[in-house]
Each structure stands twice: as C-alpha cells, then as structure tokens.
C-alpha cells in the first residue's frame, strides 16, 4: 500500500541569555539530528488506450468499427486509484448509442483472462483451430470471424484484476479483488465507469460469462442493481454457479448425480457402451432417468440402501458410464470427474479431456487414479495464446512489454465465501444462482440465455440444469430462461457446427431482447 511519508524537522535550541556577574554566557547549541529519507513511492500508473479503425464483412454485409484496447483506472470510495482494468471495446461506427446493444464479456477461472472468448468466438478475429487436433505447431493463424456478434451488438471484453494486463495499483491489493464478492464488485464498478465514460447508460445492456464467469454474472447482475443499472439479458456460457451442486470433488451426493449424465455422454462418444448404441439424445434421456430414479435414491439412502438397490445402481452405472461395476463398487458408487476421465480409456492407454471430453491423449502412467493433464487444454491453448498476443500487440497496436496473463493462478488465493441477498447472510461457499434469482424477480423483463455442452466435465450440463431448476423464482419469471445445448464441450465454439449454432442462438437472443 502507498504510505504517506512525513518528514520531521528538529528545532535547534536557541541561545538563552543569562546574567552572571554582569557577564553574558552563551547557551550551548544542540546540533539537529538528520532523519534518513525514505525511498519515494513509485508513481501510480495511468490508464492508457490505443484506438484503431477496422472493417469486417459479416453475413455478406460490410461493417466499420472502432477498437479501443488498453486499461481503465478504477478508484475506491475515497477516489484513490486501486486498479487498472484491462479491456478491449469494439463499437460500430456511426451507430446510435441509445439503441445499439452492448455486451460486456469475460471468461472464468477464477483467474482466467478473456482471450478464450475474445479470439475463440466473440471478437472480429478468431484463432484458426482444427477441432480434435493438437494445435501446437506454428504458424498459428488468425482469421476473420464469421460468427462475431458485432453485427448485433457492441462488445467489451473484460480482464478481471489479476488477469491479462489488469492489476492492483496504488492502495489496491490482491485481496481487494480476489474473491466472489470482491470480484463481482470490481467488475460491476468497471461496467458502471465504462457506461459513464462512453455515454452508454441508455443502451440495451448485457453481460456474458463463461465457466466461473457464470458465478461472476449472477453476482454482478445483482450488484449492478445497486447502481441502478438494469440489464436486458444475462448470457451464461457453460456456467458454474453453485459451488456445491456443481463440484464432484466435494463429498456431496447431489454433485455425483449431476455429473452422471456427462459421464454417459462421454462414454457414448468414445463407444464405451454396449452395442447397439442408440442415438445420443435417446441415450441421454435414459441416463437422466436412471440418475433420477435409481442412482440418486441409493446415494441418499446411504447404508439404508438394500443389496438389491445397490446392485441395480451398479449395473446401471456400468451400462451408462462404460466403467466397470467392480470399479464403481470399490469407489462406493461415487466418482469425481478426474477419476472417471483417467479410468474410462485406461485399457487403450488414453486419458480423456475434462474441458471437452471428445478429446483424449496419451496416458502418462497406467496406474494413476486421477488425470495428470487435460488433453483439450494442451491441444487448444498454444493457438489461442499465440494469436491473441500477436493480434493485440500488432493489429490493435497495444504498446506494452508486460506479459498478458492468460491465467492468474488465483484459485488458491480466492475468497470462496459469499454474502447472499437472502437473510441467510454469509455462506462459506457461493451459489450466485440466488443473486440471479433476486435480480430476475426485481427486473422481470431481464432474460437469461444458458448455453451448455453435452461433452463438458468442467461444468457438466446436469449441474447446469440443477441450478436452473432450483432458482427460487415465480413461474412467469422462470419463463424468461432459455437453454441451448451443443454436441461439444465447455468451449463449444471450437466445434464448427456448434460455433454456428452458438452465433445463431446468441443473435436471436439479442434481437429478441434489445427492442
């Protein structure tokens, strides 16, 4: 933190005139002591932006736009600078600011920068990625993005503090931003400041978050209400909202049930189920019924489950997941995703990807019980990182030798507690579906679009459906929620057909809610 330096000056003793035998005796002088100068504090960095002009053709129609990339200074209640927020804004030239929608978007983590969404699907340029292939060897290419949303809305890509070029400054510290509530407040603060600086208060407004960005969005939407900012819509991409029901690493039976259908879709994709193999939708409806009617009751009964009930559960688990009943029995009917992904293709010498379970890679050790790496991440990240850095520094002309932090490694530092809007007060783990429900009730014209992939074990679609079905909202408000499914994983947009559907669904949502 910045410390105020105070310099103390010692007063020299004055001579005191004394009379003694008609003779003046001068007083002794005490020399002043020098205080060592403290090192001066470095200056607080100022915000910088770089503005460039561009053109793109979307759906056969040309569009001119302005890109503004750089940082915005965030200040606390005492008007002290506490953070630089990195962002990139794309605005259509000549558009009416009042009627033109604006989307604020971010990834998750917590601690992930927005490059994934930025050059993965939303921005005007997209990393050229070969699906189901290792994109690990250059040259890496950036292409014009035919599914960008710029034909429908302006776009602001946000990097929360600790990611990208965003960082604490001045009196700001990491702990002021790295937590469920701290993060939500700071992102909401950025959005309000952007609206102020760019005259966008009357625009149709949206937030879009992927993964932990869903957790963030639930809280941000509620915090924005306190600033009198009402949203037209919230877009939740592969959202993580409930830290209990969506986390199979916790010894909570609800999460195991929620993960089961994604285990089933993964086993189906890798042909680990018995032939004849039904189509995916038929198989998933069967798996959902098993999870609800057989698996969940046995887990919830615990030791009270009969031998027959347990046997039926084991048979179903083997059938729907491709992992043997013997392994499930040893696991006491409960398996987190890391164990499942390591076990499913063990006999083939492969481990399955977590972020997208269509992917697989060589198994580093045949005896490991949990996965050591994610084949999807290793296949995709090099192309995203390389193309984004070149694009940002060359085409957008951002002049900085600082590292763009794709991942801030903040999870271990994250304050997982959350002050819920309910009377329950502070919870040690967050479920911002509660915040979202409050926002939906108080702003009944706000719509919610959920986009989720069948082959996602980072945020499985069963857990997504669980939080949606447990939002405490009236039926008329619940009708404001729409859900779209994709035959791909967490980042469904790396899959060509899913990328086209992603744009179609998002464009329809924006069109329907921005008028």
Residue pairs with C-beta under 8 A, 6 or more apart in sequence:
1 171
1 173
2 41
2 44
2 170
2 171
3 41
5 38
5 40
5 41
7 35
7 37
8 35
9 32
10 32
10 33
11 32
12 29
12 30
12 31
12 32
13 27
13 28
13 29
13 30
14 27
15 26
15 27
15 29
16 27
17 24
17 27
18 24
18 25
18 27
44 81
44 169
44 170
45 84
45 169
46 73
47 70
47 71
47 72
47 73
47 84
48 70
48 71
49 68
49 69
49 70
49 71
50 68
50 69
50 70
50 396
50 397
50 398
50 399
51 66
51 67
51 68
52 66
52 67
52 69
52 395
52 396
52 397
53 64
53 65
53 66
53 67
53 93
54 64
54 65
54 66
54 67
54 124
55 62
55 63
55 64
55 65
56 62
56 63
56 65
56 124
56 144
56 145
56 148
56 150
57 63
57 144
58 146
58 148
58 150
58 151
59 146
59 151
61 151
63 92
63 150
63 151
64 92
64 93
64 94
65 90
65 91
65 92
65 93
65 124
65 150
66 90
66 91
66 93
67 88
67 89
67 90
67 124
67 396
68 88
68 89
68 91
69 87
69 88
69 89
69 392
69 396
69 397
69 398
70 86
70 87
70 398
71 84
71 85
71 86
71 87
71 165
71 166
72 84
72 85
72 87
72 190
72 193
72 194
72 197
73 81
73 83
73 84
73 85
73 169
74 81
74 82
74 83
74 84
74 85
74 172
74 186
74 189
74 190
74 193
75 81
75 82
76 82
76 171
76 172
80 170
80 171
81 169
81 170
81 171
81 172
82 168
82 169
82 170
82 171
82 172
82 176
83 161
83 166
83 167
83 168
83 169
83 172
83 176
83 177
83 186
84 165
84 166
84 167
84 169
85 158
85 159
85 160
85 161
85 166
85 186
85 190
86 158
86 159
86 163
86 164
86 165
86 166
87 156
87 157
87 158
87 159
87 190
87 194
88 118
88 123
88 156
88 157
88 392
88 396
89 154
89 155
89 156
89 157
89 194
89 198
90 123
90 124
90 150
90 154
90 155
90 156
91 100
91 154
92 100
92 150
92 154
95 154
97 198
97 199
97 200
97 202
97 203
98 202
98 203
99 203
99 204
99 514
100 153
100 154
100 203
100 204
101 152
101 153
101 154
101 203
101 204
101 205
101 206
101 232
101 510
101 514
102 153
102 154
102 155
102 156
102 200
102 203
102 204
102 205
102 206
103 122
103 149
103 153
103 154
103 155
103 156
103 206
103 207
103 208
103 235
103 510
104 156
104 158
104 191
104 194
104 205
104 206
104 207
104 208
105 114
105 117
105 122
105 155
105 156
105 157
105 158
105 207
105 208
105 209
106 114
106 117
106 157
106 158
106 159
106 160
106 187
106 208
106 209
106 210
106 213
106 216
107 113
107 114
107 115
107 116
107 117
107 209
107 210
107 211
107 212
107 213
108 209
108 210
108 211
108 212
108 213
108 214
108 215
108 216
108 240
109 163
109 211
109 212
109 407
109 408
109 410
109 411
110 160
110 178
110 183
110 212
110 215
110 216
110 410
110 411
110 414
111 162
111 163
111 407
111 408
111 409
111 410
111 411
111 414
112 163
112 211
112 212
112 406
112 407
112 408
113 159
113 163
113 164
113 404
113 405
113 406
113 407
113 408
114 157
114 158
114 159
114 163
114 164
115 164
115 384
115 385
115 388
115 404
115 406
116 210
116 384
116 491
117 123
117 157
117 208
117 210
117 237
118 157
118 388
119 125
119 126
119 127
119 142
119 384
119 387
119 388
119 391
120 126
120 127
120 129
120 384
120 491
120 493
120 494
121 145
121 147
121 148
121 493
121 499
121 502
121 503
122 148
122 149
122 155
122 157
122 208
123 145
123 148
123 155
123 157
124 144
124 145
124 148
124 150
125 142
125 143
125 144
125 145
125 387
125 391
125 395
126 142
126 143
126 144
126 145
126 147
126 148
127 140
127 141
127 142
127 143
127 383
127 384
127 387
127 388
128 140
128 141
128 142
128 143
128 383
128 387
129 135
129 380
129 383
129 384
129 494
131 494
131 495
131 496
132 358
132 359
133 379
134 378
134 379
135 379
135 380
135 382
135 383
136 378
136 379
136 382
136 383
138 386
140 382
140 383
140 386
140 387
140 390
141 387
142 387
142 390
142 391
147 493
147 499
147 500
147 502
147 503
148 155
149 155
149 503
149 506
149 507
149 510
151 507
152 506
152 507
152 510
152 511
152 514
153 204
153 206
153 510
153 514
154 203
156 194
158 187
158 190
159 165
159 166
160 166
160 177
160 183
160 186
160 187
160 216
161 167
161 168
161 172
161 174
161 177
161 178
161 183
161 186
162 174
162 177
162 178
162 405
162 408
162 410
163 405
163 406
163 407
163 408
163 410
164 404
164 405
164 406
165 400
165 402
165 404
165 405
168 174
168 176
168 177
174 410
174 413
175 182
175 413
175 415
176 182
176 186
177 183
177 186
178 410
178 413
178 414
178 415
179 414
179 415
179 416
179 417
180 215
180 219
180 414
180 415
180 416
180 417
180 418
180 430
180 432
181 219
181 415
181 417
181 418
181 419
182 415
183 216
183 219
184 216
184 219
184 220
184 222
184 223
184 432
185 223
187 216
187 220
188 220
188 223
188 224
188 227
188 229
191 207
191 220
191 224
191 229
192 224
192 227
192 229
194 200
195 201
195 205
195 229
201 229
204 232
204 513
204 514
205 229
205 230
205 231
205 232
206 231
206 232
206 233
206 234
206 235
206 510
206 513
207 217
207 220
207 221
207 231
207 234
207 235
208 217
208 234
208 235
208 237
209 215
209 216
209 217
209 220
209 235
209 236
209 237
209 239
210 237
210 238
210 239
210 490
210 491
211 237
211 238
211 239
211 240
211 458
211 459
211 490
212 240
213 236
213 237
213 239
214 236
214 237
214 238
214 239
214 240
214 241
214 432
214 459
215 239
215 240
215 241
215 243
215 430
215 432
216 432
217 234
217 235
217 236
217 239
217 432
217 436
218 234
218 241
218 432
218 433
218 434
218 435
218 436
218 439
219 418
219 430
219 432
219 435
221 231
221 234
221 435
221 436
221 439
221 446
222 421
222 432
222 435
222 436
222 438
222 439
224 230
224 231
225 439
225 442
225 443
230 443
230 445
230 446
231 439
231 443
231 446
232 445
232 446
232 447
232 513
232 514
233 446
233 447
233 448
233 449
233 509
233 510
233 513
234 436
234 439
234 446
234 447
234 448
234 449
235 448
235 449
235 451
235 506
235 509
236 448
236 449
236 450
236 451
237 451
238 451
238 452
238 453
238 456
238 458
238 459
238 464
238 490
238 491
238 492
239 450
239 452
239 459
239 464
239 467
240 246
240 458
240 459
240 463
241 431
241 432
241 433
241 436
241 464
241 467
242 431
242 433
242 463
242 466
242 467
242 470
243 416
243 429
243 430
243 431
244 250
244 252
244 254
244 255
244 429
244 431
245 252
245 254
245 255
245 258
245 431
245 463
245 466
245 467
245 470
246 255
246 258
246 459
246 460
246 463
246 464
246 466
246 467
247 255
248 255
248 256
248 258
248 259
248 335
248 336
248 337
249 336
249 338
251 334
253 296
253 299
253 300
253 334
254 466
255 463
256 295
256 299
256 333
256 334
256 335
257 291
257 292
257 295
257 296
257 299
257 462
258 460
258 462
258 463
258 465
258 466
259 336
259 337
259 340
259 457
259 460
259 462
259 463
260 287
260 290
260 291
260 295
260 317
260 320
260 321
260 462
261 284
261 287
261 288
261 291
261 460
261 461
261 462
262 337
262 357
262 454
262 455
262 456
262 457
262 460
262 461
262 462
263 320
263 321
263 323
263 335
263 337
263 340
263 457
264 283
264 284
264 287
264 320
264 321
265 280
265 283
265 284
265 287
265 357
265 454
265 455
266 340
266 341
266 344
266 352
266 357
266 455
266 457
267 273
267 320
267 321
267 322
267 323
267 344
268 277
268 280
268 283
268 284
269 357
269 358
269 455
270 322
270 344
270 345
270 352
270 360
271 277
272 321
272 322
272 344
272 345
273 283
273 319
273 320
273 322
274 319
277 283
278 286
280 454
280 487
283 320
284 454
286 320
287 320
288 462
290 316
290 320
291 462
294 309
294 312
294 313
294 316
295 313
295 316
295 317
295 333
297 305
297 309
298 305
298 309
298 310
298 312
298 313
298 333
299 333
299 334
301 309
305 313
310 333
313 333
314 325
314 328
314 329
314 333
315 325
317 323
317 325
317 328
317 333
318 324
318 325
318 328
321 328
321 340
321 344
322 344
323 335
323 340
323 343
323 344
327 343
328 335
331 339
335 343
337 354
337 457
337 460
338 354
338 370
338 371
339 369
339 370
340 352
340 457
341 351
341 352
341 353
341 354
341 357
341 371
341 457
342 351
342 352
342 363
342 368
342 369
342 370
342 371
343 369
344 352
345 351
345 352
345 360
345 363
346 363
346 366
349 362
349 363
349 366
350 360
350 361
350 362
350 363
351 360
351 361
351 362
351 363
351 364
351 371
351 372
351 373
351 375
352 359
352 360
352 371
352 375
353 359
353 360
353 361
353 374
353 375
353 376
353 377
353 379
353 489
354 371
354 374
354 376
354 457
354 458
355 374
355 376
355 377
355 456
355 457
355 458
355 489
355 490
355 491
356 376
356 453
356 455
356 456
356 488
356 489
356 490
356 491
356 494
357 455
357 456
357 457
357 489
358 455
358 488
358 489
358 495
359 375
359 376
359 379
359 489
360 375
361 373
361 375
361 378
361 379
364 372
364 373
365 372
376 489
380 491
380 494
381 406
384 406
385 406
388 404
389 404
392 398
392 404
393 399
393 400
416 428
416 429
416 430
417 426
417 427
417 428
417 429
417 430
418 426
418 427
418 429
418 430
418 431
418 432
419 425
419 426
419 427
420 426
420 427
420 431
420 434
420 435
421 434
421 435
421 438
422 434
431 467
433 467
433 468
433 470
433 471
434 472
436 448
436 471
437 471
437 472
437 473
439 446
440 446
440 448
440 471
440 473
440 477
440 480
441 473
441 474
441 477
444 476
444 477
444 480
446 480
447 480
447 481
447 482
447 509
447 512
447 513
448 480
448 481
448 482
449 482
449 484
449 505
449 506
449 509
450 464
450 468
450 481
450 482
450 483
450 484
451 483
451 484
451 486
451 492
451 502
451 505
451 506
452 459
452 461
452 464
452 483
452 484
452 485
452 486
453 461
453 485
453 486
453 487
453 488
453 489
453 490
453 492
453 498
454 461
454 485
454 486
454 487
454 488
455 487
455 488
455 489
456 489
456 490
456 492
457 489
458 489
458 490
459 490
461 485
464 483
465 483
468 481
468 483
471 478
471 481
482 509
484 501
484 505
486 492
486 495
486 498
486 501
486 502
487 495
487 497
487 498
488 494
488 495
488 498
489 495
492 498
492 499
492 502
493 499
493 502
